[in-house]
Amino acid sequence: MSQGLHLSLRNVTKTFQGDAGEPFTALSGLDLDVRGGELLTLVGPSGCGKSTVFALIAGLTRPTAGQVLIDGAPVTGPALDRGVVVQQHALFPWRTAQANVEFGLEARAVPIRERARRARELLGVVGLSGVEERYPYELSGGERQLVAIARSLAFDPGVLLMDEPFAGLDARTREWLQERFVRVWRHTGKTVVFVTHDVGEAVCLGRRVAVMTAGPGRVKEVVKVGIDPMEGGSRAHPAFAEHRRHVGSLLRDELAAARARERKVTASHG
């Protein structure tokens, strides 16, 4: 299994055409570096451009200015060096768990026996040995998301992009998945960018937490989290509450600044 790749966003600006024909700048001069094999979480206020960053790294859209680089090479579109996991797992309901994971290997023309072996191995990596022949409807929500992660790993990507993958699940399932995912990340050595709106999740998972400004989005601060989630649970670590408070404070400051700008614009049009 290949190791994680270095990801860079350099002075990235992204402008869209608004509904009224006016240009809308989602990102402005954003800089971010994610080291190979790092798990970085990305948080920010609603509308800050988190989803735009995700789409740019995935190659679903291109920057208006600046560069998105994978190991120094520009991202020009979707490619197998990036795997994607989103909130809606999008498993094929007519395929078993193993067959869903094999789908990623079929795209690479892997022989049938090797596909089956690799799919079983990946299901083991995410902790789902024994469910190979079950269909999605026979799995819990958390198990379905783990199958989706295994399917993304089947491409052997250097970068794994996670967009709110555990949102919509109950708190206990989310914590179970967070712990399980950290084990998967440690085992695979992939570079992970994990987008979330949950401050606790960001601090629990991220070795670093990138906090974005209110739109147009930039990186306000990158918070280094010196907590090992594999040693007694990161939420029980004495530093967890302090990191969570700090990241939460950064977000509240951005929300306050955004509201102040809105009031100023409203007053100027009044």
C-alpha positions as CSV (number, residue, x, y, z in Angstrom):
1,M,0.0,0.0,0.0
2,S,1.5,3.3,-1.1
3,Q,2.3,6.0,1.5
4,G,0.6,9.4,1.8
5,L,1.4,12.2,-0.6
6,H,2.3,15.8,0.1
7,L,-0.6,18.2,-0.5
8,S,-0.2,22.0,-1.0
9,L,-2.6,24.8,-1.7
10,R,-0.7,28.0,-2.6
11,N,-2.3,31.4,-2.7
12,V,-5.6,29.8,-3.9
13,T,-8.5,32.1,-4.9
14,K,-11.8,30.7,-6.1
15,T,-14.5,33.0,-7.6
16,F,-17.9,31.8,-8.7
17,Q,-20.6,33.6,-10.7
18,G,-23.4,34.5,-8.3
19,D,-27.2,34.1,-9.0
20,A,-27.5,37.7,-9.9
21,G,-24.5,37.6,-12.2
22,E,-22.3,39.2,-9.6
23,P,-18.9,37.4,-8.9
24,F,-18.7,35.7,-5.5
25,T,-15.3,34.9,-4.0
26,A,-15.4,31.8,-1.9
27,L,-11.6,31.6,-1.2
28,S,-9.0,34.4,-1.3
29,G,-5.3,33.8,-1.0
30,L,-5.6,30.5,0.9
31,D,-2.3,28.7,1.8
32,L,-2.2,25.2,3.3
33,D,0.4,22.4,3.4
34,V,-0.4,18.9,4.5
35,R,2.6,16.7,5.0
36,G,2.7,13.2,3.5
37,G,1.0,10.8,6.0
38,E,-0.6,13.5,8.1
39,L,-4.2,13.6,9.3
40,L,-5.3,17.2,9.2
41,T,-8.8,18.4,10.1
42,L,-10.4,21.4,8.5
43,V,-13.0,23.5,10.3
44,G,-14.6,26.9,9.8
45,P,-17.9,28.9,10.0
46,S,-20.7,28.0,7.6
47,G,-20.0,29.5,4.2
48,C,-16.2,29.8,4.8
49,G,-15.4,27.7,1.7
50,K,-14.6,24.3,3.3
51,S,-16.5,22.5,0.6
52,T,-14.8,24.5,-2.1
53,V,-11.4,23.5,-0.7
54,F,-12.6,19.9,-0.8
55,A,-13.7,20.2,-4.4
56,L,-10.4,21.8,-5.4
57,I,-8.3,19.1,-3.9
58,A,-10.6,16.4,-5.4
59,G,-10.1,18.1,-8.8
60,L,-13.9,18.7,-9.2
61,T,-13.2,22.4,-9.9
62,R,-10.1,24.5,-10.6
63,P,-8.8,27.6,-8.8
64,T,-9.4,31.0,-10.3
65,A,-5.8,31.8,-9.1
66,G,-3.1,29.9,-7.3
67,Q,-2.2,26.3,-7.3
68,V,-3.3,23.0,-5.8
69,L,-0.4,20.5,-5.9
70,I,0.0,16.8,-5.1
71,D,3.7,16.0,-4.5
72,G,4.5,19.1,-6.5
73,A,2.3,18.2,-9.5
74,P,-0.7,20.5,-10.3
75,V,-4.2,19.0,-9.8
76,T,-6.0,19.2,-13.1
77,G,-9.0,17.0,-12.4
78,P,-10.1,13.8,-10.5
79,A,-7.6,11.0,-10.4
80,L,-6.9,7.7,-8.6
81,D,-4.3,9.4,-6.3
82,R,-7.2,10.8,-4.3
83,G,-9.9,8.9,-2.6
84,V,-13.1,10.5,-1.4
85,V,-15.5,9.6,1.4
86,V,-18.6,11.8,2.0
87,Q,-21.5,11.8,4.4
88,Q,-23.7,9.7,2.1
89,H,-21.8,6.5,1.7
90,A,-23.3,5.7,-1.8
91,L,-22.8,2.0,-1.5
92,F,-24.4,-0.1,-4.2
93,P,-27.3,-1.8,-2.4
94,W,-27.3,-4.8,-4.8
95,R,-23.6,-5.6,-4.0
96,T,-22.3,-7.2,-0.8
97,A,-19.8,-5.4,1.3
98,Q,-16.9,-7.3,-0.4
99,A,-18.3,-6.6,-3.9
100,N,-18.7,-2.9,-3.0
101,V,-15.0,-2.8,-2.1
102,E,-14.1,-4.8,-5.2
103,F,-15.7,-2.1,-7.4
104,G,-12.7,0.1,-6.8
105,L,-10.4,-2.7,-7.9
106,E,-12.4,-3.4,-11.0
107,A,-11.7,0.1,-12.2
108,R,-8.0,-0.8,-12.1
109,A,-8.6,-4.1,-14.0
110,V,-7.3,-6.2,-11.0
111,P,-7.8,-9.9,-11.7
112,I,-10.8,-11.5,-10.0
113,R,-9.0,-13.6,-7.4
114,E,-6.7,-10.7,-6.4
115,R,-9.7,-8.4,-6.2
116,A,-11.4,-10.8,-3.7
117,R,-8.2,-11.1,-1.6
118,R,-7.6,-7.4,-1.5
119,A,-11.2,-6.6,-0.7
120,R,-11.2,-9.0,2.2
121,E,-7.9,-7.5,3.4
122,L,-9.3,-4.0,3.3
123,L,-12.4,-4.9,5.2
124,G,-10.1,-6.4,7.8
125,V,-8.1,-3.1,7.9
126,V,-11.3,-1.2,8.8
127,G,-12.3,-3.8,11.3
128,L,-15.1,-5.5,9.4
129,S,-13.8,-9.1,8.9
130,G,-16.8,-11.4,8.8
131,V,-19.2,-9.1,7.0
132,E,-18.0,-9.8,3.5
133,E,-21.2,-11.3,2.3
134,R,-23.6,-8.9,4.0
135,Y,-25.5,-6.3,1.9
136,P,-25.7,-2.6,3.0
137,Y,-29.2,-3.0,4.4
138,E,-27.8,-5.6,6.8
139,L,-25.1,-3.3,8.2
140,S,-25.3,-0.5,10.7
141,G,-24.8,3.1,9.6
142,G,-21.3,3.1,11.0
143,E,-20.4,-0.2,9.3
144,R,-21.7,1.1,6.0
145,Q,-19.4,4.1,6.3
146,L,-16.4,1.8,7.1
147,V,-17.2,-0.2,3.9
148,A,-17.1,3.2,2.0
149,I,-13.7,3.9,3.5
150,A,-12.4,0.5,2.5
151,R,-13.8,1.0,-1.0
152,S,-11.9,4.4,-1.2
153,L,-8.7,2.7,0.0
154,A,-9.0,0.1,-2.7
155,F,-7.7,2.6,-5.3
156,D,-4.6,2.9,-3.0
157,P,-4.8,6.7,-3.1
158,G,-2.0,8.8,-1.6
159,V,-4.6,11.3,-0.3
160,L,-7.9,10.5,1.3
161,L,-10.5,13.3,1.4
162,M,-13.2,13.1,4.0
163,D,-16.2,15.5,3.9
164,E,-18.3,15.2,7.1
165,P,-18.3,11.4,6.8
166,F,-19.6,10.8,10.3
167,A,-22.3,13.5,10.3
168,G,-25.8,12.4,10.9
169,L,-24.8,9.4,13.1
170,D,-25.5,9.3,16.8
171,A,-22.7,10.5,19.2
172,R,-21.7,7.0,20.4
173,T,-21.4,5.7,16.8
174,R,-19.4,8.8,15.8
175,E,-16.9,8.3,18.7
176,W,-16.6,4.6,17.8
177,L,-15.9,5.5,14.1
178,Q,-13.4,8.2,15.1
179,E,-11.4,5.7,17.1
180,R,-11.6,3.1,14.3
181,F,-10.6,5.6,11.6
182,V,-7.5,6.7,13.5
183,R,-6.5,3.0,13.6
184,V,-7.0,2.8,9.8
185,W,-5.0,6.0,9.2
186,R,-2.2,4.7,11.4
187,H,-2.2,1.3,9.5
188,T,-2.3,2.8,6.0
189,G,-0.1,5.9,6.4
190,K,-2.3,7.9,4.1
191,T,-2.5,11.7,3.9
192,V,-6.0,12.6,5.2
193,V,-7.9,15.9,4.9
194,F,-10.9,15.6,7.1
195,V,-13.6,18.3,6.8
196,T,-15.9,18.7,9.7
197,H,-18.1,21.3,11.5
198,D,-17.7,19.6,14.8
199,V,-14.9,21.1,16.9
200,G,-14.6,18.1,19.2
201,E,-14.2,15.8,16.2
202,A,-11.6,18.1,14.7
203,V,-9.5,18.1,17.8
204,C,-10.0,14.4,18.5
205,L,-8.9,13.3,15.0
206,G,-6.5,16.0,13.7
207,R,-2.8,16.0,14.4
208,R,-3.3,19.6,13.3
209,V,-6.5,21.5,13.0
210,A,-6.7,24.2,10.2
211,V,-9.3,26.9,11.2
212,M,-10.7,28.9,8.3
213,T,-11.9,32.5,8.3
214,A,-15.4,33.5,7.5
215,G,-15.8,34.0,3.7
216,P,-13.9,34.7,1.6
217,G,-12.1,31.8,3.2
218,R,-8.4,31.7,4.2
219,V,-6.6,29.7,6.8
220,K,-6.8,31.8,10.1
221,E,-4.6,29.5,12.2
222,V,-3.3,25.9,12.2
223,V,-3.5,24.5,15.7
224,K,-1.1,21.7,16.6
225,V,-2.8,19.0,18.7
226,G,-0.3,17.1,20.7
227,I,-2.7,14.3,21.8
228,D,-2.4,10.7,20.8
229,P,-5.9,9.3,20.4
230,M,-4.6,5.8,20.7
231,E,-3.5,6.2,24.3
232,G,-6.6,6.2,26.6
233,G,-8.9,8.2,24.3
234,S,-8.0,11.7,23.3
235,R,-11.2,13.1,24.8
236,A,-10.0,12.2,28.3
237,H,-6.6,13.8,27.8
238,P,-6.1,17.0,29.9
239,A,-5.2,19.1,26.9
240,F,-8.3,18.1,24.9
241,A,-10.6,20.7,26.6
242,E,-8.0,23.4,26.1
243,H,-7.5,22.7,22.4
244,R,-11.3,22.5,22.0
245,R,-11.8,25.8,23.8
246,H,-9.1,27.5,21.6
247,V,-10.5,26.3,18.3
248,G,-14.0,27.2,19.4
249,S,-12.8,30.7,20.3
250,L,-11.2,31.2,16.9
251,L,-14.5,30.2,15.2
252,R,-16.6,32.4,17.5
253,D,-14.3,35.4,16.6
254,E,-14.8,34.7,12.9
255,L,-18.6,34.5,13.3
256,A,-18.6,37.8,15.2
257,A,-16.5,39.4,12.5
258,A,-18.8,38.1,9.8
259,R,-21.9,39.4,11.5
260,A,-20.3,42.8,11.9
261,R,-19.5,42.9,8.2
262,E,-23.1,42.0,7.4
263,R,-24.4,44.8,9.6
264,K,-22.1,47.3,8.0
265,V,-23.2,46.2,4.5
266,T,-26.9,46.4,5.5
267,A,-26.4,49.9,7.0
268,S,-24.6,51.1,3.8
269,H,-27.5,50.0,1.7
270,G,-30.0,51.5,4.0
